[in-house]
């Protein structure tokens, strides 16, 4: 049994998500200790626990330690069973835990399964500290489709923190094989577009966000949305090829500040001269390792998430992964993918 220290590197939930996905794909049993050991509240939070339970159901795994707050977990998968599933992060605690983090756990496993799967995931869709659904659908999935992944996602109800109550669906079809990608040319500002959204709030919130975007990025196409949501919230996102930058509203936070944060993220990225944003860099790493051929990309920043995810992947797979660049500075990632087949080496 492989034993991993969940406090290694950035010491967050990404270690758990990547480890469980690779355990399911390789058939290796894994024990995680000190789970989320570097977080203010260590141990399994609702979205992590739901991910464990969901993957256990899909793989028929034997699991011990699957409880809220648990800092140790043993996961022994059997075989992957694709199909139709519904998972609710709020089922036990009413949490607004992020459905996108749950999707990140399940997607690598189901994309290499033998038959299609259809998932309904309920919980938070726009939650601080996690990828918003719009990033997942407009940046993450399109990037992976270039690598051969065959998946689509739809939003049926937004779920802002803290109320949650959002719902998304994810359809995953077997791939003919993941392949490497090359992303080294930085996109231009003209390749980006924007969204200003607000739910259960006065119209002027959405309009003020849009006005700020149009004043500071006059060349971009900006759309507005008033989504169906259980609770109030506002959101701004700017996105283009392999990059997205967003900000969430909060009580007492001016609409202009929400828009300003997204604009600042985009400008920092463009100034770096990179092709891939810092978050996508670590999120695609597992797919690059599983793909056939080499994946090469430049990223705006080498993060602890990226370095930690490389460490986790290399505990399961004998894959060559080269990351150049100083921490929190622009860098380059090169991965010689294995052309992985479930059940293989």
N, C-alpha and C positions, 0 to 999 in steps of 0.2 A: 504494500500500500504506500502510495506517495504521500508524504507529509509536508505541508506548506505552512509557512509562518505568515499569517494574515496581516502582520504589522510591518512586513517588509516594504521598503521604499515609501511610497505615498500612503500605504497602509489603509486603503479604503475599500469600497465595495467592488471595484473593478477586479481585484484579485479573485474574489468569490465568483463573479460572473464568468470570467475567462476560465478559471479552473474547472468549474462545473461543466461548462460547454465542452471543454477539451476532454474531461473525464468521460462524458457521454459519447463523444466521437471516437475516442480511442478504446473505450471499454475498461479503462484503468480506474481502480478505486482510489479515492483521495480523502485525506483527512486535513482539514483546515483548522489551525489553532490561532489564537489571538486575532479573531476575525474583526476587521475594521479597528485594529488596535491603536491607530493614530487619530481616531475620530473622537470628538468631545463625548459622544455617546457610543462607546464600542459595542460590538455584537450585532446581531441580526435585527434590522429594522423591518417594518412591514413589507416594503417592496423587495427586500432581500429574501425574507422568509417565503413570500409568494413565489419568487423565482426558484427557490429550492424545491418547494412543493410542486410547482408546475413541471420542472424538469424531472423530478422523481416520478411523477405521473406519466410523462411522455416516455421515460426510459425504464419504468418498472423498477426503479432503484430501491435498494435498502438504505435507509437513512437513519442516523441517530444524531441528536442534538438540534433538531429542527424546531426551535422555539424562539419567540421574541426575546431579544437580549442575549441569546446564546453566543458565546465566544469560541465554541468548538463544534465542529460538524464533521461527520463521516458520511461519505456518499459513495455507494457501490452500484453503478448502473448495470442493467442487463442488456436490453436491446431497445433501439429507437422505434417507436410506434407512431408514425404520422397519422393525422386525422383531424377531426373538428374538436376544438377545445375552447372553453371559456374560463378565464381566470380573473378574479377580482381582488385587487390589493386591499380594498376596504372591507373585505368580508369579515375579518376578525376584529379589526380595531377602528373601522371608519376612517382609516388613514387616507391622505391624499398622495400616497407614495406614487412615484413616477412609473407610468405604464411603459415609457420608452426604455427605462432600465430593465424592466421585465422582458421587453422585446429583444433587447441586446443579448440577454441570456439565452433565449430560445432560438433566435434566428440562425446562428451558425450550425446548430444541430439539425434543424428542420430543412435547411437549404441543401444539405447533403443526404437527406433521407430518400427513400425509394419511391415515395408517393407524395402527392400534394397534402398540404395542411391548411386549415382555415382557423384563425384564432380571433377571439373577441377578448379584449383586455380592458378592464375597468379600473379606474383610479384617477390619479392626477395626470393631466396632459401638459400643464404649464406650471411647473413647480421649481422654485429656486434650487440651484445646485444640480440640475439635471437637464438633459437635452429636451427642449420643448418638442411637441409633436411635429410642428412645422419644420424644424431642423431635421428631424428624423425622416420626414417625407420628402423634403425638397433638397436636402444636401446629402444625407447619409445614404439613403436607398439609391438615388441616381448615381452616386459614385460607385456603389457596389454593383449596380447593373453593368457598368463598364468592365467589371471583373467577371461577369457571367452569372451573377445572382439573378434569380427570377422571383421577385417579390413585389407586391404592391400593398399600400396602406391607405386607409380612409378614416377620417374623423367623423364621428356621429354626434358627439357632444363634448364640448370643452370641459375641462376640470381644473379650475384654478385652485391654488393653495389658499386657505386651508380646507375649503369645503370638498374639493375633489369631485367625485361623481361623473368624471368624464368617461367616454367610451370610444375606443378605436377598434378597427378590424385590420387584420394582417393576413394576406393570402400568400403562401409560400409554395412554389412549385419546384420540383427537382431540377437541378442545374445539369447541363451537359458537361460541366467541369468548370471550376473557377480558374481564372487566368490572371496573370500579372498585369499591372497597369503602370504607366509612366505619366506622372504629373510633375513637370518641372518648369513649365512656362507660367509665369504669374498672370492672372486674369486682369483685365482692365476694369476701371470703374464702370464703364458702359455695359459690362456683362452682368451687373447686379440689378436687383429690383427690391422693392420694399413692401412691407405690410404694416398697417396700423389697425389694431383691433381693440375693441372694448366691449364688455358684456355687463349688462345690468348697471351701467353707469351713464351719467349725462352725455349727450352726443358731443359736447364740446371737448371731452377728454380725448376721444378718438380724433377729432378734427385738429386739436392742438398738436397732437403727436404728428399727424400728417403734415401740418403746416411747417413744423420744425424740419422735418425730413426734406420737404420741397425747397425750403429756404437754403439748406446747407448742402443738399445734393440735387440741384435743379435738373440734372440730366437723367435722373432715374425715374422709372415708372413706379408710382406708389399707389397701391390699392388699399381700400378700407373694408373692414368687416365688423359686423355686430353678431358674433356667434352665439348659438344657443349654449347656455352654461347654467349649472346649478347655482353658482355663486358669482359675485362680482369680480372683475379683474380687467386689467389692460395689458397690452403686449405690443411690442414693436420688434420686427425682424427685418434684416437686410441680408440677402443671400445671392450667391452666384455659383460658378463651378467650384466644387470642392471647398466651399467656405460659407459660413453663415454666422451672423452676429445678432444677438437678441437681448431684450431687456424686459423685465416684468414690472408692472406698476405695484405700488404698495400704498397703504394709508399714509397720507401726508407727503407723498412723493409727487412733485409736479409732473404733469404730462410731458413737459419739455425736457425734463431730466431723463425720463424713460427713453425718449427718442435720442437724446444726446449720448447716452451710454452705448446704444447700438451704433451710432455714427462713429464714436470714438473707437469701438472695436474694429469696424471696417477700415478706418484710416490707419490704425496701427498695423493691420494685416497688409494693406497695400504698400505701406512704407517698408515692410520687411522684404519685399520682392519674392515672396514664397508663393507656391501654388496650392498648398493645403493648409487649412487653419489648424490651430494647436489641438483642438478637440477631435477633429476627424482623424488626425495623425495616429492617435492611439486607438481609436475605434476601428480602423480598417486593418490594424496590424495582424489580428488573428486570421483575417481573410487572405492577406498577403502570404502568411505562412502556409495556409492550406492550398493556395493556388498553385497552378503549374506555371513555371517560368518566373522571371524576376520582376519585382515591383520596386520602382524607384520614385521617390517624390521629395520635394523640398517643403519644409514646414516653417511656419512663422516662429515657432519656439519649440525647443526640446524640453518637454515637461517631465516631471516625476511620474505622472501617469503613463507616459510613453515608455520610459525606462522600466517602470515596474511591470507593465504589461509584457514587455519583451522578456523579462525574467520569468514570469509565469508561463508563457508560451514555451520557453526553452526547457522548462521542467518536464514538459510532456512530449515535445517534438524536437528531434535533432535537426534544427533548421538554422541556417546562417542568417543572422540579422545584424547589419552594421548601421550604427547611428553616429553621425558626426555632428559636432557642434556643442557648444557649452550649454549648461542648464539655463533655461529661460532665454536663450538666444536662438536666432534662426539656425536651422540645421538641415541635414539630408538623411533620408532613410533608404536603405537598400536591403531587400529581403529576397533570398533565393528560395522560392516556394517549393513545397514537396510534391505538389500534385496529389494531395491526400485523398485516399479512398477509405471510407469508414470500414473498420475491421482490419485495415492494413497496418503496416508498421508506422 
